[in-house]
Structure formats: structure tokens, C-alpha cells
Amino acid sequence: MQKHPSEQPKVKCFGSSAGMTVEATTLKEGEGAATITLELAPKQGGHFIWEKKIALQLSDIELPELAAVCLGYLPKANFKRKTKGIEIIRQPNKLFVSASQGSGNVCALPVPIGQVFHVATLVLSQLQKQTGQHNPDLLVAALRGSAALYKSEPSHS
């Protein structure tokens, strides 16, 4: 039975200029594949403005990419849609998450190690549901192997 959205597992992260929620969701109501939705909202005057949030649900193809970034197998991930996008980059001691939508709607925040752990466990949990594979060693080996295909962009010198 599908849980009400307010009952879905989620991780909340708060920075000095933005907040982020990573929430377990499904691609289509009812029978869809398990995934996550990323929501970033700007902070103004000490309050998060969730009415201006940038929300992006990851596809079944994008979810393993996020897992690989969280686990350290990829240096970054870029999730783009027609009018918005979210970029996640590994940096020393944190992930740096930035989102943009249209002109002028931009949010960014660092996600410290402890919260990256909670995001990673949520993402892996959703991957287990999505694939039906509950052997964590197999999931991690598959993530490591697929991430090994990554090649950085050529430098322009």
C-alpha cells in the first residue's frame, strides 16, 4: 500500500542560504518505480521559502548516478530538465548541491558528511525497492562497476 507523502522517508538539510529535502517517492502513483525527489528552497530573513522551491524527481536511470556520487564513485552529477536543474558535486568534507530554475531562482547549500550518510542510505533503500535486489553487496558492486565507466570531460588547454 502506498504511503501518504507526509509519511514517506525523507532527509532534511539546512544551510545558511538554502534548505533541501530528499524524499522517497515513486515515479508514477501506485505501481511506479521507487525513486527520490530533491527539493531546494532559498532562505530569506531566517526562514526557508518553500513556495519558491525547486523540485526535481529523479528518473530510474538518474537514481543510481546520485547513489554513486553519495558513495564516492562519481565526482559529480547533473540532473537537468527543460527549465531547471540540480548539480551535486563532491568537495572536501561535503557535497555541494546547487539548483536553478528560470532566471534568478537559484539555491545552493553544502551537505556535511553526516547528512550525506542519511541521504545515501535513503537513496540505496530506494534503489533496493526499484531493482527488487536486496543484497547490498550486489548493489554496491553494480554501482561501483557502472561508475567506473565515467570519464571526465577533456580539459581545454
Secondary structure, 3 states (H helix, E strand, C coil): CCCCHHHCCEEEEECCCEEEEEEEEECCCCCCCEEEEEEEEEEECCEECHHHCEEEECCCCHHHHHHHHHCCCCCEEEEECCCEEEEEEEECCEEEEEEEECCCEEEEEEEEHHHHHHHHHHHHHHHHHHHCCCCHHHHHHHHHHHHCCCCCCCCCC
